[in-house]
C-alpha cells in the first residue's frame, strides 16, 4: 500500500528468449503504475541489447571488466598473502584475462592465499592451469566449510558434478534447494 519496496530483479538475460520482450513490457507497466517503487534489473548487456523492448528506468549502470591496473592495485593491497598470485599474474596472460571478473579474482585470491609461487598450479597448458585453479578452489572451499568432516571429498565432488550436469541438461543457472 505504501510502496515501500526496493525490487532487485537479477537475471533478465536468463528469462527464456521468447519471453523477454513480454517480461520487459510487464516490468514497464509495473514501473508506470508504481512510480515510487524503486527497482533494479540486472542483465548481461549483449542479451539486453537483443531485446526490442527497452526498460523505462531512471538510469542504467554498465559494469565493465576490471582493468589490469585495478587488479594490480588489489594485489598490492593484499601484500604478502597474495605474493605468489602477483608473481604468477605478471607472466600469465590467461590468469590476467580471467581476473577481469571480480568473481574469478576472488577465486584466485582464495586459492593463492599464503601459497608459494612454485607450485603445481603454474604447470601445464593454459587449459590445465585453469583446471588446476578450479580444482584447488574446490579443495580450499571444502576445507573452509568443514565439509570433509561430514562427507568424503570424492562423494561431494560426485554430487556437484551430478548437479552441474542436470542443471546443464535443464538449462538452469541457479540451484535452489
PALO-621399 format. One record per residue (C-alpha): x, y, z; residue number from 1; residue in one letter. Coordinates in steps of 0.05 Angstrom, whole numbers, plus 5000, padded with zeros to 4 digits. Example, Ala and Ser with C-alpha at 12.3 -4.5 7.8 and 13.67 -1.06 7.14 Angstrom:
<pts>
((5246,4910,5156),1,A)
((5273,4979,5143),2,S)
</pts>
This chain:
<pts>
((5000,5000,5000),1,X)
((5055,5049,5018),2,X)
((5100,5027,4960),3,X)
((5160,5018,5006),4,X)
((5194,4966,4964),5,X)
((5261,4960,4932),6,X)
((5256,4907,4879),7,X)
((5322,4874,4859),8,X)
((5310,4832,4797),9,X)
((5371,4793,4775),10,X)
((5374,4753,4711),11,X)
((5333,4785,4657),12,X)
((5382,4752,4609),13,X)
((5362,4685,4639),14,X)
((5288,4692,4621),15,X)
((5271,4649,4560),16,X)
((5289,4688,4497),17,X)
((5218,4685,4470),18,X)
((5191,4714,4536),19,X)
((5240,4772,4547),20,X)
((5201,4825,4508),21,X)
((5137,4808,4544),22,X)
((5175,4809,4610),23,X)
((5202,4879,4596),24,X)
((5132,4903,4576),25,X)
((5103,4878,4642),26,X)
((5160,4909,4681),27,X)
((5148,4975,4646),28,X)
((5073,4971,4664),29,X)
((5092,4958,4736),30,X)
((5141,5016,4736),31,X)
((5088,5063,4707),32,X)
((5034,5044,4758),33,X)
((5082,5040,4817),34,X)
((5126,5100,4804),35,X)
((5152,5108,4875),36,X)
((5175,5036,4880),37,X)
((5249,5031,4867),38,X)
((5272,4976,4820),39,X)
((5338,4947,4798),40,X)
((5342,4899,4739),41,X)
((5406,4861,4722),42,X)
((5423,4832,4654),43,X)
((5483,4817,4612),44,X)
((5489,4875,4563),45,X)
((5493,4833,4500),46,X)
((5428,4797,4518),47,X)
((5393,4862,4536),48,X)
((5414,4894,4470),49,X)
((5380,4837,4433),50,X)
((5312,4854,4464),51,X)
((5270,4900,4422),52,X)
((5234,4929,4483),53,X)
((5272,4976,4530),54,X)
((5262,4983,4604),55,X)
((5237,5052,4625),56,X)
((5281,5062,4685),57,X)
((5311,5125,4713),58,X)
((5382,5105,4695),59,X)
((5429,5049,4679),60,X)
((5497,5026,4703),61,X)
((5542,4985,4659),62,X)
((5592,4944,4699),63,X)
((5656,4935,4659),64,X)
((5711,4884,4669),65,X)
((5767,4901,4717),66,X)
((5826,4935,4685),67,X)
((5897,4909,4694),68,X)
((5916,4968,4737),69,X)
((5857,4956,4784),70,X)
((5876,4883,4791),71,X)
((5948,4902,4807),72,X)
((5924,4953,4859),73,X)
((5883,4898,4892),74,X)
((5942,4851,4893),75,X)
((5988,4905,4920),76,X)
((5940,4920,4977),77,X)
((5937,4846,4995),78,X)
((6012,4847,5006),79,X)
((6049,4782,5022),80,X)
((5987,4740,5027),81,X)
((5978,4742,4952),82,X)
((6052,4750,4933),83,X)
((6051,4684,4895),84,X)
((5990,4705,4855),85,X)
((6021,4773,4838),86,X)
((6085,4740,4814),87,X)
((6048,4688,4771),88,X)
((5998,4740,4747),89,X)
((6053,4783,4716),90,X)
((6073,4725,4670),91,X)
((6006,4690,4656),92,X)
((5961,4723,4604),93,X)
((5907,4671,4616),94,X)
((5903,4689,4690),95,X)
((5903,4763,4672),96,X)
((5843,4755,4627),97,X)
((5807,4711,4677),98,X)
((5819,4762,4733),99,X)
((5779,4816,4697),100,X)
((5718,4785,4730),101,X)
((5714,4802,4805),102,X)
((5688,4732,4819),103,X)
((5747,4699,4785),104,X)
((5796,4746,4820),105,X)
((5764,4726,4886),106,X)
((5772,4652,4869),107,X)
((5845,4663,4851),108,X)
((5856,4701,4915),109,X)
((5828,4645,4957),110,X)
((5869,4592,4920),111,X)
((5935,4630,4922),112,X)
((5928,4659,4991),113,X)
((5992,4643,5031),114,X)
((6019,4596,4977),115,X)
((6088,4596,4946),116,X)
((6097,4616,4874),117,X)
((6128,4550,4856),118,X)
((6071,4501,4857),119,X)
((6031,4455,4813),120,X)
((5981,4509,4793),121,X)
((6032,4540,4746),122,X)
((6049,4479,4704),123,X)
((6018,4454,4640),124,X)
((5978,4486,4585),125,X)
((5931,4544,4596),126,X)
((5873,4495,4599),127,X)
((5909,4451,4650),128,X)
((5926,4512,4693),129,X)
((5853,4534,4694),130,X)
((5831,4463,4712),131,X)
((5883,4462,4768),132,X)
((5860,4530,4792),133,X)
((5787,4509,4798),134,X)
((5805,4442,4829),135,X)
((5847,4478,4881),136,X)
((5788,4526,4893),137,X)
((5741,4467,4905),138,X)
((5792,4436,4953),139,X)
((5800,4501,4991),140,X)
((5725,4512,4996),141,X)
((5713,4441,5021),142,X)
((5765,4451,5076),143,X)
((5740,4521,5092),144,X)
((5668,4499,5100),145,X)
((5686,4438,5142),146,X)
((5650,4394,5092),147,X)
((5704,4340,5094),148,X)
((5686,4325,5167),149,X)
((5616,4301,5147),150,X)
((5627,4275,5076),151,X)
((5685,4247,5036),152,X)
((5713,4296,4984),153,X)
((5702,4246,4928),154,X)
((5628,4239,4947),155,X)
((5618,4315,4949),156,X)
((5652,4324,4882),157,X)
((5608,4269,4851),158,X)
((5546,4304,4877),159,X)
((5569,4371,4850),160,X)
((5585,4340,4782),161,X)
((5516,4307,4780),162,X)
((5482,4372,4799),163,X)
((5520,4411,4746),164,X)
((5504,4361,4692),165,X)
((5430,4361,4710),166,X)
((5428,4437,4711),167,X)
((5461,4440,4642),168,X)
((5410,4389,4615),169,X)
((5353,4432,4641),170,X)
((5385,4498,4620),171,X)
((5385,4522,4693),172,X)
((5436,4571,4720),173,X)
((5411,4576,4792),174,X)
((5403,4518,4840),175,X)
((5354,4528,4897),176,X)
((5344,4474,4949),177,X)
</pts>
